[in-house]
Amino acid sequence: MRTDKDMLLKGVKKLGITVLLMFSAPIILWQAFKNEDHPFYWPVLVVGIVLAILAVYMGFVGIKTITSAFFGKSER
């Protein structure tokens, strides 16, 4: 069984995106909570929450892609 290098590269790219989201989401959430009286409070808060959820999702997808590259695709 050999490692699929193309799939491994895709997984590493997804984890790179995850790292970016893991840093940007808390910063955006912090800015939203710091400016609660600003008219853009709710849109910025929603964007921060969406980025945080997306970071978790991309982390799972990236790890799944990397494990599929090492161990092959599952039969399901």
DRENPA-3360 file (N, C-alpha, C; in nm, 2 decimals, always signed):
BEGIN
1 = MRTDKDML = +0.09/-0.12/+0.00/+0.00/+0.00/+0.00/+0.09/+0.12/+0.00 ~ +0.07/+0.21/-0.10/+0.15/+0.33/-0.11/+0.07/+0.45/-0.08 ~ +0.14/+0.56/-0.04/+0.08/+0.68/-0.01/+0.04/+0.76/-0.13 ~ -0.08/+0.81/-0.14/-0.13/+0.89/-0.25/-0.08/+1.03/-0.23 ~ +0.02/+1.07/-0.30/+0.09/+1.20/-0.27/+0.00/+1.32/-0.31 ~ -0.08/+1.31/-0.41/-0.17/+1.41/-0.45/-0.28/+1.44/-0.34 ~ -0.33/+1.33/-0.29/-0.43/+1.34/-0.19/-0.37/+1.39/-0.06 ~ -0.25/+1.35/-0.03/-0.18/+1.40/+0.09/-0.16/+1.55/+0.08;
9 = LKGVKKLG = -0.12/+1.60/-0.04/-0.10/+1.74/-0.06/-0.23/+1.82/-0.04 ~ -0.34/+1.76/-0.09/-0.47/+1.83/-0.07/-0.51/+1.84/+0.08 ~ -0.48/+1.73/+0.15/-0.50/+1.73/+0.30/-0.42/+1.83/+0.37 ~ -0.30/+1.85/+0.33/-0.21/+1.94/+0.40/-0.26/+2.09/+0.37 ~ -0.30/+2.11/+0.24/-0.36/+2.24/+0.21/-0.48/+2.27/+0.29 ~ -0.57/+2.17/+0.31/-0.69/+2.19/+0.39/-0.65/+2.22/+0.53 ~ -0.55/+2.16/+0.59/-0.51/+2.19/+0.72/-0.44/+2.33/+0.73 ~ -0.38/+2.37/+0.62/-0.33/+2.51/+0.62/-0.44/+2.61/+0.62;
17 = ITVLLMFS = -0.55/+2.58/+0.55/-0.66/+2.67/+0.56/-0.72/+2.67/+0.70 ~ -0.72/+2.55/+0.76/-0.77/+2.54/+0.89/-0.70/+2.63/+0.99 ~ -0.56/+2.63/+0.98/-0.48/+2.71/+1.07/-0.52/+2.86/+1.05 ~ -0.53/+2.90/+0.92/-0.57/+3.04/+0.90/-0.70/+3.07/+0.96 ~ -0.80/+2.98/+0.95/-0.93/+3.01/+1.01/-0.93/+3.00/+1.16 ~ -0.84/+2.92/+1.21/-0.83/+2.91/+1.36/-0.77/+3.04/+1.42 ~ -0.70/+3.11/+1.34/-0.65/+3.24/+1.39/-0.74/+3.36/+1.36 ~ -0.80/+3.35/+1.24/-0.89/+3.47/+1.20/-1.02/+3.47/+1.28;
25 = APIILWQA = -1.08/+3.35/+1.30/-1.21/+3.35/+1.37/-1.21/+3.41/+1.51 ~ -1.12/+3.37/+1.60/-1.12/+3.44/+1.73/-1.09/+3.59/+1.72 ~ -1.00/+3.63/+1.63/-0.98/+3.78/+1.61/-1.10/+3.85/+1.57 ~ -1.18/+3.80/+1.48/-1.30/+3.86/+1.44/-1.40/+3.86/+1.55 ~ -1.41/+3.75/+1.62/-1.51/+3.74/+1.73/-1.47/+3.84/+1.84 ~ -1.34/+3.86/+1.87/-1.29/+3.95/+1.97/-1.33/+4.09/+1.93 ~ -1.31/+4.13/+1.80/-1.35/+4.26/+1.75/-1.50/+4.28/+1.76 ~ -1.58/+4.18/+1.74/-1.72/+4.20/+1.75/-1.76/+4.22/+1.90;
33 = FKNEDHPF = -1.70/+4.15/+1.99/-1.74/+4.17/+2.13/-1.68/+4.30/+2.19 ~ -1.57/+4.34/+2.13/-1.51/+4.47/+2.17/-1.60/+4.59/+2.13 ~ -1.67/+4.58/+2.02/-1.75/+4.69/+1.97/-1.90/+4.65/+1.97 ~ -1.96/+4.62/+2.09/-2.10/+4.58/+2.09/-2.20/+4.69/+2.06 ~ -2.16/+4.81/+2.07/-2.25/+4.92/+2.04/-2.24/+4.97/+1.90 ~ -2.16/+4.91/+1.82/-2.14/+4.95/+1.68/-2.25/+4.88/+1.60 ~ -2.30/+4.95/+1.49/-2.41/+4.90/+1.41/-2.37/+4.77/+1.33 ~ -2.25/+4.74/+1.31/-2.21/+4.62/+1.24/-2.17/+4.51/+1.34;
41 = YWPVLVVG = -2.22/+4.52/+1.47/-2.19/+4.41/+1.57/-2.24/+4.28/+1.52 ~ -2.37/+4.27/+1.49/-2.43/+4.14/+1.45/-2.37/+4.08/+1.33 ~ -2.35/+4.15/+1.22/-2.28/+4.09/+1.10/-2.14/+4.04/+1.13 ~ -2.06/+4.12/+1.20/-1.93/+4.07/+1.23/-1.93/+3.95/+1.32 ~ -2.02/+3.95/+1.42/-2.04/+3.83/+1.51/-2.07/+3.71/+1.43 ~ -2.17/+3.72/+1.34/-2.21/+3.61/+1.26/-2.09/+3.56/+1.17 ~ -2.02/+3.65/+1.11/-1.90/+3.61/+1.03/-1.80/+3.53/+1.11 ~ -1.78/+3.58/+1.23/-1.68/+3.52/+1.32/-1.73/+3.38/+1.36;
49 = IVLAILAV = -1.86/+3.36/+1.39/-1.91/+3.23/+1.43/-1.90/+3.13/+1.31 ~ -1.94/+3.18/+1.19/-1.93/+3.10/+1.07/-1.78/+3.05/+1.05 ~ -1.69/+3.15/+1.06/-1.55/+3.11/+1.04/-1.50/+3.01/+1.14 ~ -1.55/+3.02/+1.27/-1.51/+2.92/+1.37/-1.57/+2.78/+1.34 ~ -1.69/+2.78/+1.30/-1.75/+2.65/+1.26/-1.68/+2.59/+1.14 ~ -1.65/+2.68/+1.04/-1.57/+2.63/+0.92/-1.44/+2.58/+0.96 ~ -1.37/+2.64/+1.06/-1.24/+2.59/+1.10/-1.25/+2.45/+1.15 ~ -1.35/+2.42/+1.23/-1.36/+2.29/+1.29/-1.39/+2.19/+1.18;
57 = YMGFVGIK = -1.48/+2.23/+1.09/-1.52/+2.14/+0.97/-1.40/+2.11/+0.89 ~ -1.32/+2.22/+0.85/-1.21/+2.20/+0.76/-1.10/+2.11/+0.83 ~ -1.09/+2.12/+0.97/-0.99/+2.04/+1.04/-1.03/+1.89/+1.02 ~ -1.16/+1.86/+1.04/-1.20/+1.72/+1.03/-1.18/+1.67/+0.88 ~ -1.21/+1.75/+0.79/-1.20/+1.71/+0.65/-1.05/+1.70/+0.61 ~ -0.97/+1.78/+0.66/-0.82/+1.77/+0.63/-0.76/+1.65/+0.69 ~ -0.80/+1.62/+0.81/-0.75/+1.50/+0.88/-0.80/+1.37/+0.81 ~ -0.92/+1.37/+0.77/-0.98/+1.26/+0.70/-0.91/+1.24/+0.56;
65 = TITSAFFG = -0.88/+1.35/+0.49/-0.81/+1.34/+0.36/-0.67/+1.28/+0.38 ~ -0.60/+1.33/+0.48/-0.47/+1.28/+0.51/-0.47/+1.13/+0.55 ~ -0.56/+1.09/+0.63/-0.57/+0.95/+0.66/-0.61/+0.86/+0.54 ~ -0.69/+0.92/+0.46/-0.73/+0.84/+0.33/-0.61/+0.83/+0.24 ~ -0.52/+0.93/+0.24/-0.40/+0.93/+0.16/-0.30/+0.82/+0.21 ~ -0.29/+0.80/+0.34/-0.21/+0.70/+0.40/-0.26/+0.56/+0.39 ~ -0.39/+0.54/+0.42/-0.45/+0.41/+0.44/-0.54/+0.37/+0.32 ~ -0.56/+0.45/+0.22/-0.65/+0.42/+0.11/-0.79/+0.46/+0.14;
73 = KSER = -0.87/+0.47/+0.04/-1.01/+0.51/+0.05/-1.09/+0.40/+0.12 ~ -1.18/+0.44/+0.20/-1.27/+0.34/+0.26/-1.37/+0.28/+0.16 ~ -1.42/+0.16/+0.19/-1.51/+0.09/+0.10/-1.65/+0.15/+0.11 ~ -1.68/+0.23/+0.21/-1.82/+0.29/+0.22/-1.84/+0.40/+0.13;
% end
